[in-house]
Amino acid sequence: MPPPAAPSRAPLRLAYLTNRYPAVSHTFIRREILELERRGHHVARVAIRSAAGALVDAADQREQQLTLHVLELPRVQLAASVFRTLLTAPLAALRGLAQARALQRASDRGWLRHLAYWIEALFLLRHFARERVQHVHVHFGTNPAAVALLVHTMGGPGYSLTVHGPDEFDAPGPLALSAKVAEASFAVAISDFGAAQLKRWARLEDWSKLHVVRCTVGDAFLALEAPSTPGEGFVCVGRLSAQKGHFVLVEALRILRERGLAPRLVFAGDGELRGDLERAAAAAGVASQIEITGWIDEHQVRERIRASRALVLASFAEGLPMVLMESFAVGRPVVATRIAGVPELVEDGVNGWLVTAGRADLMADALERCLRATPDELALFAARGKAAVRERHETGTEGAKLEALFLRAVVPTRPG
């Protein structure tokens, strides 16, 4: 671990606001928070609720203890805080209520949902004041961004947001993405593709607020040397959900089986489609080639990737998946779909293979090329991928970018 970086100005008091935190898929948020703390800043963790399911990673378990989960507070405590805010700042509360109504008119979610956002914001307005929070940063442009906007409308600290996609880009109108960017101090995208999507929906006068700060890979991944011998099978890491395209991989395995190839495929993750995926594998005659691990911790993810021949993702929609960076960092090439920000990291024929989303035949072709590649070819692809990760996804570099944005945002309102 490098020594603490001394901030160029007085340490900031920040709050990170998310919908669910910590979560197995949000290690990049934890990494970001810890880097800011390493730089001397105070970061309060606030989430609307806890993540569903048990946390298997010890680092996530520690973060759980540090995080305030708003909707899991005793109802009496939450109600008392909201009531005190209504009594002491009634005009501000009315402004927030009007803003919540304006957000609801553009949304596909009902008034009761937005009334809940307002109540959460009333609580956080008081909580942020008590914690002397100077700036709030939100990950994802969904409901936590609405809450941050309402807090700011009622006189609370300014806010910024990191937009990941694909959810925000699927429903920018109902999510009032343009309004959230307009009121924010700045908005961050995790890829150039994401920044371009933000420009589609943000007002032209807000384009100067848009920045790219990439997610990063931890030292635990980058410090590992690539295994000398490639594995024979593939690993796919992520939630078992519709947007991940897992059923395309099942069909690709069936096609490969007809060609006389029967590689193993590990699905490292869990989700709502697990039963459907197991049934699809059985119907395709490839159930014996598939393993579904359920949720596993960061160390286990690293080891599964290292034991594979390559990471494979068949996603239909993404931002820029962290697992791509993690695979390159531990010395494994990638087979992925040519979507969203993925081609900014994975270059076809350079450090991996890119295929058209939804095409099981093309996915089978790419997997076959990977299976027939020599160990030297795989090692070259992986080395190029690791170099790209070091160049574009290093925690200190991206943390410095974010720190500079926070310092710039807070300076005008910092008490003299």
VOGU-3710 file (C-alpha; in Angstrom, 3 decimals, decimal comma):
1> mpppaapsra> 0,000/0,000/0,000  1,497/3,393/-0,965  1,849/6,065/1,732  -1,066/8,448/2,283  -1,271/11,150/-0,359  -1,388/14,623/1,129  -4,290/16,610/-0,354  -3,301/19,906/-1,910  -5,920/21,695/0,214  -7,753/21,129/3,487
11> plrlayltnr> -9,350/17,684/3,734  -12,937/17,518/2,575  -15,936/16,089/4,387  -17,730/14,040/1,760  -20,682/11,693/1,740  -21,142/8,828/-0,705  -24,818/8,067/-1,329  -25,946/4,886/-3,060  -29,077/2,782/-3,275  -27,524/-0,382/-1,817
21> ypavshtfir> -24,052/-0,515/-0,292  -21,897/-2,460/0,122  -22,702/-5,059/-2,519  -20,736/-7,808/-4,234  -20,891/-5,943/-7,542  -19,819/-2,580/-6,063  -16,204/-3,196/-5,096  -15,221/-0,264/-7,325  -17,160/2,095/-5,023  -15,348/0,727/-1,989
31> reilelerrg> -12,017/1,145/-3,806  -12,888/4,753/-4,656  -13,878/5,602/-1,082  -10,732/4,058/0,377  -8,543/5,965/-2,078  -10,171/9,258/-1,062  -9,617/8,395/2,585  -5,998/7,530/1,805  -5,733/11,047/0,440  -6,862/12,425/3,786
41> hhvarvairs> -10,549/13,110/3,176  -13,430/12,049/5,396  -16,058/9,965/3,584  -19,391/9,105/5,196  -21,070/6,072/3,672  -24,844/6,380/3,268  -27,137/3,933/1,493  -30,889/3,818/1,206  -30,864/0,127/2,165  -28,541/-2,852/2,533
51> aagalvdaad> -27,748/-5,144/-0,361  -29,888/-8,224/-0,685  -28,267/-11,465/0,438  -25,283/-12,220/2,616  -21,968/-10,432/2,137  -19,219/-12,992/1,601  -16,256/-10,621/1,329  -14,612/-9,515/4,592  -13,925/-6,056/3,140  -17,622/-5,650/2,333
61> qreqqltlhv> -18,522/-6,796/5,829  -16,311/-4,026/7,240  -17,940/-1,476/4,959  -21,373/-2,663/6,124  -20,489/-1,605/9,648  -19,412/1,845/8,453  -22,528/2,515/6,370  -25,710/4,276/7,485  -28,704/2,501/5,920  -31,526/5,022/5,987
71> lelprvqlaa> -34,534/2,744/5,662  -33,157/0,322/8,259  -33,084/2,893/11,050  -35,715/2,529/13,774  -38,882/4,110/12,445  -39,239/6,288/15,519  -35,750/7,728/14,988  -36,366/8,333/11,292  -39,766/9,929/11,891  -38,464/12,157/14,700
81> svfrtlltap> -35,640/13,481/12,532  -37,994/14,157/9,606  -40,471/15,926/11,933  -37,740/18,164/13,381  -36,679/19,158/9,859  -40,275/20,025/8,962  -40,554/22,193/12,081  -37,222/24,001/11,688  -37,134/24,413/7,894  -40,732/24,395/6,605
91> laalrglaqa> -40,079/26,544/3,539  -37,140/24,414/2,495  -39,296/21,316/2,955  -41,973/22,807/0,701  -39,347/23,531/-1,971  -38,266/19,930/-1,774  -41,843/18,708/-2,022  -42,398/20,809/-5,157  -39,194/19,429/-6,682  -40,282/15,869/-5,867
101> ralqrasdrg> -43,569/16,540/-7,632  -41,725/17,864/-10,695  -39,555/14,739/-10,818  -42,620/12,534/-10,494  -44,388/14,131/-13,458  -41,603/12,996/-15,782  -41,265/9,588/-14,159  -42,920/6,247/-14,698  -42,934/5,778/-10,929  -45,832/6,955/-8,821
111> wlrhlaywie> -46,214/9,817/-6,397  -45,808/7,614/-3,316  -42,323/6,595/-4,474  -41,313/10,239/-4,881  -42,886/11,122/-1,557  -40,582/8,500/-0,055  -37,588/10,161/-1,768  -38,647/13,466/-0,181  -38,894/11,895/3,284  -35,450/10,313/2,860
121> alfllrhfar> -34,103/13,710/1,773  -35,625/15,412/4,845  -33,756/12,968/7,058  -30,494/13,329/5,144  -30,683/17,121/5,115  -30,413/17,050/8,895  -27,929/14,175/8,952  -25,542/15,849/6,486  -25,687/19,090/8,472  -24,877/17,234/11,676
131> ervqhvhvhf> -21,965/15,446/9,971  -20,764/18,744/8,423  -20,823/17,168/4,951  -19,582/19,599/2,321  -20,433/17,583/-0,775  -22,437/14,481/-1,656  -21,375/12,085/-4,395  -23,895/9,621/-5,798  -23,180/6,432/-7,700  -25,834/5,695/-10,339
141> gtnpaavall> -28,318/8,215/-11,681  -31,341/6,410/-10,240  -33,248/7,071/-7,010  -30,221/8,084/-4,855  -29,528/10,894/-7,338  -33,133/12,069/-6,934  -32,665/12,099/-3,151  -29,407/14,071/-3,455  -31,107/16,584/-5,760  -33,927/17,045/-3,208
151> vhtmggpgys> -31,428/17,529/-0,363  -29,667/20,211/-2,400  -32,964/21,868/-3,335  -33,765/22,190/0,372  -30,472/23,953/1,102  -28,203/20,975/1,706  -24,744/20,400/0,242  -24,094/20,277/-3,468  -23,877/16,925/-5,159  -22,294/15,140/-8,090
161> ltvhgpdefd> -23,038/11,796/-9,661  -21,303/8,938/-11,418  -23,438/7,442/-14,171  -22,599/3,864/-15,129  -25,272/2,586/-17,484  -27,044/0,736/-18,809  -30,016/1,450/-16,518  -29,728/5,231/-16,697  -29,448/5,166/-20,493  -32,444/2,830/-20,790
171> apgplalsak> -34,766/5,355/-19,132  -33,162/8,823/-19,140  -36,535/10,585/-19,376  -38,344/8,837/-16,509  -35,183/9,101/-14,395  -34,992/12,860/-15,089  -31,325/12,401/-15,935  -31,089/15,807/-17,587  -32,453/17,558/-14,481  -30,093/15,656/-12,199
181> vaeasfavai> -27,088/16,676/-14,294  -28,331/20,267/-14,537  -28,436/20,656/-10,753  -25,222/18,720/-10,088  -21,813/20,315/-9,585  -20,486/17,804/-12,095  -21,319/14,413/-13,578  -18,931/11,547/-14,193  -19,144/8,767/-16,753  -17,039/5,613/-16,420
191> sdfgaaqlkr> -16,214/5,454/-20,138  -16,121/7,645/-23,213  -19,209/5,803/-24,422  -20,987/6,755/-21,198  -19,937/10,383/-21,561  -21,354/10,426/-25,092  -24,641/9,008/-23,804  -24,782/11,730/-21,161  -24,321/14,308/-23,887  -27,404/12,878/-25,608
201> warledwskl> -29,575/13,775/-22,633  -27,852/16,653/-20,854  -28,463/20,237/-21,915  -25,764/21,641/-24,164  -24,859/24,197/-21,505  -24,153/21,339/-19,075  -21,630/19,536/-21,290  -18,778/21,307/-19,503  -19,823/19,492/-16,315  -19,264/16,059/-17,845
211> hvvrctvgda> -16,057/14,150/-17,105  -14,702/10,629/-17,508  -13,313/8,935/-14,391  -12,829/5,229/-14,922  -13,441/2,445/-12,429  -10,273/0,899/-11,103  -8,715/-2,431/-10,249  -7,208/-3,075/-6,849  -3,583/-3,924/-6,160  -4,638/-7,436/-5,146
221> flaleapstp> -5,373/-8,126/-8,806  -2,537/-6,189/-10,435  0,148/-7,609/-8,156  -0,503/-11,165/-9,273  1,664/-12,795/-11,905  -0,171/-14,603/-14,673  -0,273/-18,392/-14,232  2,217/-20,077/-16,529  -0,302/-22,558/-17,937  -3,699/-21,485/-19,300
231> gegfvcvgrl> -6,763/-23,357/-18,160  -8,952/-25,368/-20,487  -12,309/-23,791/-19,657  -13,939/-20,391/-19,395  -15,357/-18,307/-16,571  -18,211/-15,793/-16,700  -18,529/-13,480/-13,685  -21,678/-11,534/-12,874  -25,307/-11,562/-11,845  -27,473/-14,149/-13,570
241> saqkghfvlv> -29,809/-11,602/-15,143  -31,311/-11,011/-18,572  -28,889/-8,309/-19,699  -25,843/-10,561/-19,237  -26,691/-12,861/-22,160  -25,923/-16,123/-20,366  -28,299/-18,127/-22,544  -26,228/-17,157/-25,589  -23,267/-18,832/-23,905  -25,300/-21,992/-23,335
251> ealrilrerg> -26,181/-22,071/-27,040  -22,545/-21,404/-27,969  -21,502/-24,420/-25,879  -24,063/-26,533/-27,748  -22,599/-25,391/-31,080  -19,065/-26,171/-29,911  -20,185/-29,612/-28,775  -21,379/-30,310/-32,327  -17,868/-29,378/-33,473  -16,318/-31,888/-31,113
261> laprlvfagd> -15,299/-29,366/-28,439  -16,626/-29,528/-24,881  -15,000/-26,808/-22,731  -16,193/-26,210/-19,180  -17,852/-22,912/-18,309  -18,070/-21,579/-14,764  -20,776/-19,018/-13,998  -19,372/-17,176/-10,982  -22,397/-15,431/-9,552  -26,050/-15,846/-8,783
271> gelrgdlera> -29,337/-14,211/-9,606  -32,968/-14,466/-10,545  -32,339/-16,528/-13,698  -30,339/-19,325/-12,086  -33,093/-21,924/-12,385  -33,843/-20,963/-15,987  -30,147/-21,169/-16,842  -29,833/-24,642/-15,330  -32,858/-25,840/-17,291  -31,539/-24,314/-20,530
281> aaaagvasqi> -28,176/-26,053/-20,060  -29,915/-29,384/-19,509  -32,096/-28,890/-22,597  -29,021/-28,043/-24,698  -27,175/-31,127/-23,481  -24,336/-29,160/-21,877  -25,296/-29,310/-18,194  -22,248/-31,460/-17,405  -19,983/-28,690/-18,727  -21,462/-25,940/-16,540
291> eitgwidehq> -20,880/-24,963/-12,919  -22,757/-22,173/-11,120  -20,862/-21,104/-8,006  -23,306/-18,676/-6,417  -21,874/-15,471/-4,996  -18,190/-15,707/-4,148  -15,771/-13,191/-2,635  -13,126/-11,139/-4,429  -10,334/-13,627/-3,687  -12,392/-16,506/-5,076
301> vrerirasra> -13,223/-14,474/-8,194  -9,502/-13,892/-8,773  -8,741/-17,573/-8,412  -11,548/-18,643/-10,724  -10,335/-16,255/-13,413  -6,708/-17,377/-12,977  -7,760/-21,024/-13,339  -9,563/-20,323/-16,627  -8,392/-20,015/-20,197  -10,219/-16,710/-20,601
311> lvlasfaegl> -13,033/-14,647/-19,162  -16,161/-14,596/-21,309  -19,044/-12,098/-21,255  -22,028/-12,282/-23,602  -23,752/-9,142/-22,309  -26,467/-7,287/-24,208  -26,102/-4,112/-22,114  -23,283/-2,863/-19,892  -21,407/0,168/-18,734  -17,810/-1,054/-18,662
321> pmvlmesfav> -17,672/-4,233/-16,565  -15,131/-4,307/-13,759  -14,492/-7,989/-14,344  -12,866/-7,223/-17,715  -10,216/-5,179/-15,930  -9,833/-7,827/-13,259  -9,297/-10,565/-15,835  -6,593/-8,631/-17,654  -4,989/-7,705/-14,319  -4,531/-11,353/-13,337
331> grpvvatria> -3,259/-12,394/-16,764  -6,233/-13,735/-18,639  -7,562/-12,545/-22,037  -11,222/-11,789/-22,653  -14,002/-12,861/-25,005  -16,770/-10,238/-24,903  -19,500/-8,531/-26,866  -18,866/-5,377/-28,847  -21,136/-3,081/-26,833  -21,067/0,144/-24,808
341> gvpelvedgv> -17,640/0,902/-23,291  -16,246/-2,617/-23,749  -14,246/-1,834/-26,958  -12,465/0,969/-25,077  -10,615/-1,747/-23,162  -10,966/-4,977/-25,139  -9,432/-4,783/-28,630  -10,308/-7,570/-31,014  -7,215/-9,523/-32,016  -5,014/-7,484/-29,669
351> ngwlvtagra> -5,928/-8,492/-26,130  -9,103/-10,481/-26,683  -11,974/-11,300/-28,985  -15,058/-9,145/-29,602  -18,296/-10,490/-31,073  -21,704/-9,144/-31,981  -24,123/-9,345/-29,045  -26,803/-12,002/-29,307  -24,981/-14,129/-31,910  -24,334/-17,556/-30,409
361> dlmadalerc> -22,644/-18,708/-33,622  -20,120/-15,867/-33,508  -19,577/-16,414/-29,799  -18,852/-20,091/-30,516  -16,358/-19,045/-33,213  -14,544/-16,734/-30,788  -14,453/-19,369/-28,051  -13,053/-21,869/-30,529  -10,312/-19,418/-31,572  -9,442/-18,969/-27,927
371> lratpdelal> -9,372/-22,729/-27,366  -7,043/-23,206/-30,327  -4,706/-20,320/-29,399  -1,267/-21,303/-28,163  -0,140/-20,515/-24,608  2,233/-17,874/-26,017  -0,595/-16,193/-27,940  -2,811/-16,166/-24,855  0,017/-14,771/-22,730  0,640/-11,970/-25,248
381> faargkaavr> -3,055/-11,028/-25,296  -3,157/-11,004/-21,501  0,008/-8,900/-21,200  -1,410/-6,304/-23,560  -4,637/-6,272/-21,563  -2,788/-5,794/-18,288  -0,826/-2,887/-19,751  -4,092/-1,245/-20,827  -5,527/-1,656/-17,317  -2,420/-0,136/-15,713
391> erhetgtega> -2,645/2,805/-18,104  -6,384/3,546/-17,821  -7,700/1,986/-14,608  -5,135/2,683/-11,901  -6,688/3,621/-8,553  -4,336/6,464/-7,682  -4,626/8,172/-11,063  -8,414/8,011/-11,252  -8,709/8,926/-7,566  -6,669/12,063/-8,202
401> klealflrav> -9,054/13,067/-10,999  -12,053/12,655/-8,731  -10,374/14,464/-5,857  -9,661/17,445/-8,130  -13,315/17,587/-9,148  -14,449/17,508/-5,516  -12,003/20,238/-4,508  -13,182/22,419/-7,359  -16,835/21,821/-6,476  -16,451/22,528/-2,756
411> vptrpg> -14,168/25,581/-2,853  -16,916/28,142/-3,655  -19,027/27,048/-0,672  -16,292/26,212/1,821  -16,498/28,569/4,835  -13,653/31,029/4,984
//
